[in-house]
Amino acid sequence: MALKKYTTAGIIALSLAFTSPLALADGHKGGDKKGGKPEIQKMLKGIELTAEQKTELNALFAKMKEERKAARTEMRAKAVERRAEMQKLVFTNDFNEGAFRAFVEKNQQERVERKVERAKEQNAVFKLLTPEQQTQFLANLAKKAEKQQQRMQKRMEAKQSN
């Protein structure tokens, strides 16, 4: 019973850890905005890192931050273009479903590419850790997933009582 509980918590933790930070790539509220730390950095809390690991991680995080900043600027510019393109496709007397589907699929593919890039970044961080540190990292993810699950349960209970 306990093993099943921890296995389930581990699976939830991994899925949350690798999707929550990915959401940052899509312009949702994020840790690296307004001076906060990205989620991946928060998962390193409590892990004893060597000086070399700290140096490598700081360089990696700085690179990631610059890349995200450039990507956000590019995404904002593309958003204006996408909005105009969508309006042309939607607000017409001759709606072309095929063209609209192609437009949506192109946008979805761009989103997938951003998520893949974020996953690669997270994997690079994970690979810098020793096996013992990786175990601690995964334990931190499990704790975070459990807290998130508890918060969600509270919200659901509050919503049902209203």
N, C-alpha and C positions, 0 to 999 in steps of 0.2 A: 504494500500500500504506500509506504513512504517513498520507495523507489519510483513508483508511478507518479507521485506528486512532484518529486524533484525533476523527473524527466519532462513532465508537462510544463513545469515552471521554466526549465531550460529551453524548451522549444519556444515558448512564449517570449522568453527573454531574448533569444536570438532573433526572432522575427521582429520584435519591437526595436531592438538595437540597430538592426540593419534597415528598418523602414522609417523609423522616426527621424534619424539624421538625414535620410534620403529625402524626406519631405522638405527639408531645408532647401534643397536644390530647386524645389518647385515654388519658392517664394513664400512659403508659410512662415509663421513666427519661428525665429531661429535663435540659437544660442550665440552665434557669432555676430549678431546685430547688436548695436549699442553697447559694445564692449564685453558682452557675455562670452562664455566658452561654448564651443560646439559640443554636442552630446558625446562624441567619441572621446573628447578630452576629459569629460566628467567621469567616464567609465574607468579612467586611469587613477582616480582618487584612491589613495590607500595602497597603491602598488609602489614598492621600492624600486626605483629606476637607477641604473648606473649613470654616471656623468656622461658617458658616451651615448647612452640611450636618450637622455634628456636633450643632448645636443642634436641628435638625429631627429627626434620628435619635434623639437622646436623648429628646426629647418623645414620639416615636412608640413607642420601646421602653418608656418608662414607662407609657404608655397601654396598650400590649399586655400588660405585666406585670399591671397592675391588672385588666384585663378577664379575663385567664387566671385570676387568683386568684379572682375572683368566679365564673367559670365552674366552676372546680374545686369550690368550695363547693357550688354548685348541683348539680353532677354527683354529688357524694357523697350529697347528700340524695335525689336521684332514684334512686341505686343501691339504696338501702334499699327504696324503693317498688317498683322494677323487680323486685328479688329476691322480694319478697312476692307481686307479681302473677304472676311466673313460677311460683312454688311452687303458687299456687292453680290455675294452668292445668295443671301437670304432675302434681301429686299429687292426682288425683281418680279416681273410678271411671269417670267418663264423659269421657274425653279428647276435647277438641274441637280437631282439627287446624287448622281454619280460624282459630279464635281464637288459637291459638299462632302460626300463620304471621303473622297480623296484628300480634301482639305483637313478633315478631322484625323484621318489616318496619318498624315504627314506630321501633324502636331503631336499625336500620340507617340510616334517614332522618336521625335526630338525629346520628348519627356523620358522615354525609355533610355535613350543615350545618356541623358543627364544622370539618371539613376545608376546606370552601369559605371559611369565615371566616379560617382560618389562611393559605390561599393568597392571599386578598385582602391580609392584613397583609404577607406576604412581597413581594407585587407592589408595595405602597406603598413598601417599603424600596428595592426595585430601581429604581423610577421616580425616586427622589431622586438617583440616581447619574447622572453624565454618561456619554455613550457609551463613553468610554475606561475609566471606572471600571466600567461594566457588563461590558466585555470582561475586565478583571482579575478581577471577581467571578466570572464564568463560568469563568475559568482556575482560580481557587481551588476552585470546585466540581469541576472535572475532576481536580485533584490529590487532593481528598478522596475522590472516587469511586475513583480508582486505588488509593489506600491501603486503602480498604474492600475493594476487590476482592482485593488481595493478602492481607489478613487472612482473608478468607473462603476463599481458595484454601489458605492454610496450615492453617486449621481442617479443611477437607475432606480434605487430605492426611493430617493427623494422625488424623482419624477413620477413614480407610481403612487406615492402617497398624496400627490397634489391632485 
